[in-house]
Every structure is written in structure tokens, then in C-alpha cells.
Amino acid sequence: MLIHFDADVLSFIDFPIAENVRRCHGLKLEQAAFVLKQLTALQQWRGLTVTEVNPAHAPDEPTAFARLNEVLADALG
């Protein structure tokens, strides 16, 4: 199973790092983190892609990427 994590699924208001700046009703980063953790716990998962991240949209790029990296590292174990 390949997990495709598109940052556009996130609420831009909650975590402004996605390419799509108009998505206000998306998932909070914590909700996406929970789902990623559940999916990577499945025995049949084999890969993860992360797309549509736009660092220019983050008001504080180092902080935003630190949070995103923590979520991904936690999901990957």
C-alpha cells in the first residue's frame, strides 16, 4: 500500500503550508498525523509520498517544517 499525503487536505487556516490557500475546511495537522500513524501501522504499507507543500505560504517556515517533520517522523516510527 502506498500512502499519498497531499498537504492540500490540511486546513490552510490551521497549518498554512499547502499550495491551495483557499482550503479552510480541511483537516488539522493533528488529525492528519493521527491518520498517517494509523496507516503506517498497517502491515501492508510500503511507501509514503508527500506533495503540494509550499514553503512560501508558511508564515514561519522553520517552525512549520519542524512540525511537519515531527508528524512524518512519528508516522514512520
N, C-alpha and C positions, 0 to 999 in steps of 0.2 A: 504494500500500500504506500503510495506517495501522498504526502500531506502538502498541500499548496496553501500557504498563508499569504493572502493579499492584504496589505495594510489598509486598503480602501474599505475593508469591512469594519474598521475601527471608527468610532465617533471622532470626527475632527475636533470637536469642542473639547473632548476629554483628553485626546492624545494627538496633537496636530503634527503628524509626520507623514501622513498619506499624501498621495498625489491628488486625490479628489477632495477638494476643500469644501465642498457643499454637503458632504455626508455628516449630518448632525445626529442622526438616529441610529448610529452603528453601535457596535459593542464597546464596552470599556476595556482598557488594556487588561485589567484583572480577569474579566470574563474570557477574553481570548486566551489568556495564559492558562486558565483552567481547562479549556477545551483542548489546547495544544498538549497539555500534560496528560490528559486522558487518552488522546490519540497516540501519543508516543509510547504509552504504556501497553498498547496492543502488540501482541507478539508478531503480527504480520507487517508492521510498518518498516519501511526500508529507506525512505528519503524524505527530505523536507526542502521545499523551495520557499523563499520569501521575496515578495515582489511589491511594486508600487510604493516603495518608501522614497520620500522626497525630503532630504535633509534641509533644503532651503525653506521648508514650511515650519520647521521646528523653531520656536522662539528661543530655546536654549539647546542647541544641538548636542553638546556633550552630555547634558542631563538626559535628554530624550534617548540618545543612543545607549547610554548606560542602562536605562530602564528596559529598553527593548532587548539589549544583550542579556540582561538578567533573566528576562522571561524566556528567551530562547535557550540559554544555558540550563535553566531549571527544567525546561521541557525535554532537553536532550540528556539530562542526567549527569 
